[in-house]
């Protein structure tokens, strides 16, 4: 049983307990927005209690902390009541959901305002620092979810959502106040040999707040990563749907996935026509640090694979190869690959295998391994592969296509041109697809 299951079971149990009270509120004419507003006023009361405790109380008088914790829990009850009033009373609305979210943020800010004020007023500086960090994490947990949902994806879950934060702050503050009546507000625990106390009564509040600060920020980051995956998948899906919508060709069901990958790799433009007879491919010039280039029928547009170096002349280890178009059919204009071409066709990934050596993997072709490495012949970076027991330094890759469709081109062969790394003799090899 995972955390989400346990959380859902506890929430269902709480709803069973509070539902009679919810029905009473509905009979009395309470609306969900009125319940939400009541919760906000109670949280403002929490801030007032802590601020008064900071001004009128002394460092050892933790009664204000206890009363503040009790009111946090009571106010937190209204966070659950408003949703249930909306559901059981059939009063759900879009604005009501927004009103609830906005006032929940205000409620939490007021609560942290009071706690931070109290801790600063009584010189619990480290505790106040973690309270501020907890405030930052709490707001980012909510903002990350709201921003992700605004972009059309879900980003929920985590160990420190709002109900957990309310319970942790309320219980720890209440326990701190009650404990002070038994062990004293100024109790300190010392360990022999340690020049400072390792625990005091206020630690019953500040230690849980420290845990909250860590877990809330972890929750915010995990939601951000969750949203990243969902948004990348959404972008890929939208781009693929746009490509399909712009192409009239139909892929046979029995080979849809294979045809998609092959078609994207071997085609930059629709292939309704056969390869142009006598097509003359230009040789790219003026490209600094060019490794090799790729050309294919039925046009002269060329994909360039360039060594990616920084201003100091060092290879970028995160992205050692820069890939882009030279669109000879468009007056030689240079363009970056679009999302589809980069993720499913001509793009490649690089993984560092050793010093000055990377394993390259094309997005749509992984039958033959390629490596970016320095060769002994000139101590410069080249892309090499092994075909027919020969290590070949690649200059050009050519895809011979004769007709077919956008998704299912008739690929005759892949031609790899370069030179033998051992003998430096020119080499041309063909691979079957």
N, C-alpha and C positions, 0 to 999 in steps of 0.2 A: 504493500500500500504506500503510495507516494504522498508527498506533502499536499499536493492539490486535492487529492481524494480526502485526506484527513480534514483539510480546511473546509471542503464542501460539506462533509458530514457534520462538523461542528456548527457551521452556519445553518444547516437545516434544523439541527436540534435547537438552536437559539430561536429560530423563527417559530417553532412550535410553542415555545414558552411565551414569546411576545405577541403572537397573533391575537389572543383575546384582548390585550391592551390596544392593539392596532384597530380592531373592530370597534372598540369603545371610542377611540379618537375619531373614527369615521362617523359614528353616530352623533358625536358632539359637533360635527361640522368642520373638523380640521382637514385642511388640504395638504397635499405633499409639500407645497412651497411654504406653508405656515409651519410645518414641522421642521423643515430645513432652516428656516429663519430662527426658530426657537433654539435649534442646535448652535447656530452662530452666536446668539445672545449669551447662551451658557458658556461658550468658549471665550467670549469677551470677559465674562465673569471670572473664568480661570485666570486670565491675564491680570485682572484687577486684584485677585487674591494674592498672586505671586508678587505683584508690584508693591502692594501694601506690606507683604511680608518682608520685602527688600528694604522698605523705608522704615517701618516701625518695629519689626522683629530684630532679634540679634542672632549672631552666628549659631548659637546653640539652640535656638527656639525653632523647631521644625514643625510646629503645628500648622503653619500656613502651607507647608509642603504637603502635609497629609490631606488637608481640606482641598487643596488644589487638585491632588490626585483623585480624590473622590468625585469632584465635579467634572474632571476629564472623562471618567468612566460614565457618569450620568449623561454628559453631553454626547459622548460617543454612542450611547443608546439611540439618540435621535438620528444619528447617521444611518442606522439600520431601519428606524421606523419610517422615514420618509419614503424609502423605496417600497416597503411593504404596504404603506397607506396607498401609494399610487397603484400597486398591483391589485390588492384586495378591493380597493374602492373603485377600480376601473377608471383611474384618473391620470393615466400615463400621458405625457406629452413631450414633444421634442424640446420645447423651451424649458419644461420642468427638469429634464435631464441636464441641460446646460446650467440652469439656475442652481441645481444641487451641486454640480461639479465646481462652479465658481465659488459658492459659499463654503464648500468643504475646504477649498484652498485658503480662504480668509480665516476659517476656524482654526486651521492648523497653524497658520502664521501668528495668530493672536496667542495660541497656546505656547508656541516657542518664544514669542516675545516675552511673555510672563516668566517662563523658566530662565531664559537668558538674563533677563533683568535681575532676577533674584540671585542667580549665581554670581553675576558681576558685582552686585551690591554687597555681597558677603565675601567677596574676594576668592571665590572658587574659580580661579582664572582658567585652569586646565579644563575643568568641567564645562565652563561657559564656551570654551573653544570647540569642544566636541558637540555641544548643543548647537552651535552655529553650523558645524559640518553636517549634523543630523538634519538641520533645517534645509541646507542646500540639497542633500540627498533626497529628502522627502518631496521637495518641489520638483526635482528632476525626474523622479519616478512618475509623477503625475503628468509632467510636461511631455516626457518621452512617449507615453501612451497616447496622449491627445494629439501630438504631432504626427505619430504614425497613423492613427485613425484618420486624420485629416488628409493623409496621402493615400488612403484606401487600403491599409493593411492593419492587422491586429498585432498588438504588442502588449500582452498581459503577463500575469504571473510574477514570480519572484518571491523571495522569503520575507520581504518587509513591505507589504502593501499597507494601505491606510488602516484597515481594521487592526492589523498586527501592531502598527505604530501606536495607535490610540491605546490599545490594551497594555502594551509594554510601558508607555509613559505613565498611564493612569495607575497601574498596579504598583510600579516601582515608587512613584511619588507617595501613594497611600501607604505602602509598606515602610517607606522612610519615615513618614510622620508617626505611624503607630510604633515603630521600633524605638524612636527617640523617647517615648514614654516609659520604656522598660530599660534600655541600656544608656539613655542619656543622649542629648543632642551633640555633646562634645566628646563622645567616646572615640578613642583612637587605639589601634592595635599596632604594637611595635614588635619587631623581631630582633633578637640579640644580634648585634653586629651591623644592623642596618640603621643608618643615622636618621632616618625619617620614618614616619608611620606608613604602614602598607594598607591600612583600611581605617575608615572612620564612618560615622553614622551616615553622613551625606553620600558615601559611596554607594549606598543602597539605591540612590537615584542616579548618580553620575556614571556608575559602571554600566547599567542598562542603556543609558543614553549613548555611551561610547559604542556599545554593541549596535545600537540602532543606527548610529552614524556610519559605521562600516557596512552593515547589511543593506541599508537604504541606498547607498551609492553603488554597491555591487548590484542591487536590483535594477537601478537605473541603467547601468552599463550593460547588463544582460538583456534588458529590453531593447537597448539600442542595437545590440548585435542581432537579436531576434528580428527586429525591424529591417536591418540590413539584408538579411537572407530573404525575407519576404518581399522586399522592394526589388532586389535583384531578380528574383523569380518572376515578379510582376512585370518588370521591364522586359525581360526575355520573352515572356508570353505575349506582351503587347507588340513587341517588334516582330515576332514570328507571325502573329495574326495580321499585322500590317503588310508583311511580305506576301502572305498567302492571298490577302484581299487584292493586292496589286497584280497578281499573276493568275491568268486564266487556266493554266495547266492543272491537271488533276493527277494525283499520285495514286497508283494502284494500292489497295489496302494491304496486300500481302507483303509489300516491301516499303511501307511508308517511311519508317524511321531511317533505314539504310539509304533510301533515295534522297531523303532530306539532307543528310550529312554529305553524301557524294555530290549532290547538286550544288550545295553551298560552297563546297571546296573548289569545284572545278568551274564554277560559273560566277562571273561578276555581273553579267547582263543576260537577258533572256536569250534562249537558244532555239528559237523557232526555225531559224535558217541554218543551213549547213555551213561549215567553215568556209570562209572566203578563199577562193582559189588564188594561189600565188601571193598570199598575204606576207608582207615583208615586215619583220619585227625589228624595231630600232634597238640599238645597244645603249643603255643608260649611261650618261656621262655627267661629270660634275657633281657626283654624290660623294661627299666625304665619308670615309670609313665604311664604304659599301661592302657588305659580306657576299651577298648574291642577290639575284632577282628572279622573279617568277613570271612567266608569260603563258598564255593559253589562247586557243581559238574561242570566239571568232573575231577578236579585236586586238589592238596593239596595246591597250592599257596594261601597265606593268606594276607588279607589287615589288617594292624594294625592301630588303632586309638589311638594316644598317646597324653597325656597332654603336651602342649608346654610351657615350663618354661624357663626363662632367667637364667643368671649366679647367680642372687640373689635369685632364687627360686620362683620368681613371675610369674604368668600366663601372657603370651603375649596376651594383650587384642585385638590386631588386628587379630591374628591367634592363638586362644587358643588350637586348635587341629591340630596336625601334622599327616598326613596320608601317609603311605608308604606300599610297598610290602615286605613280606618275601617270596621269590621264592623258596619254598621247592623242586620244580621240577628242580631247577638250583642250587643245593648244598646250599640252605639256604641263597642265596644272597639277600641283602636288596637293593631295588630300589625305587625311587620316582615314583609316578603316572605320566603317560604321559598326554599330554594336553587333549585328548579325555576322558580318565578315570577321570581326575580331574574335567573337566567342565560338563560332561554329565553322569557320572556313580558314582564312589565311593567317589568323593570329596564332601565336605560340606562347607556351609557358616555358620558363627556364628555372632549373633547379641546380644550385651550385653543388658540384660533385667533389671538387678539389680546388687547390689554388690555380687560378687561370683556366678553369674548366667547368663548363655547364652542360647539363643534359637538356636538350631542346625537344619539346613535344608539340607538334602541330595540332591545332584544334580539331581537325577533321581527318588526320592521317597519321597513324602511329605504328604502321607495320615495320618501318625501317627507322632505327634510332639515329638521331643527329646530335652532334656535339659542337659546342662553341669552345674552342681552345686555341692556345698558342701552339704553332707548329715549329719544329726545330729548323725548318728550311729558312725562315726569315724572322723568327721570333715575333710574329704578329698574329693577331687573332683571325681565325678563319672558322667556317662551319664545315665540318667533315662528317663523312659517313662511310660505312663499309659495304660495298656491293661486289659480289663475286670475288670475295677474299682480297679486295683491293681497297685501301684507304684512300678515299677521294676527297680532295678539297673542292668544294662546290662553288662554281661561278654562276651557273644558270640552271633553273628548273623549267622544263617546258611540258605542258599538258596538251597532248594531241586529242582533239575532240572532233568527231565527225557527226554533226547533226544531233538529234535527240530533242529533249525538252528542257525546260528550266530545271526541273527537279531530277530528271533522269537523262542526263547527257550520255551520248555514246562515246565513252572514253576509250581510245585505242591503247594509249600507253602514257607513261610518265618518263620523260627523258631527263637524265641528270648529266650535266656537262661540267667539267672542271679539269683538275690535273692530279696525277698520281702523287701522293705525299712522299713516296719513297724515291721515285725516279724523276718526278716533275714533268713527266710526259703528259700530253693532253689525253683526256679520257672522256668517252661518251658511253653511258650505260642506260639501258631501258628497263623499266620495271612494269610488270603487268599489274592491272588494277583488280 
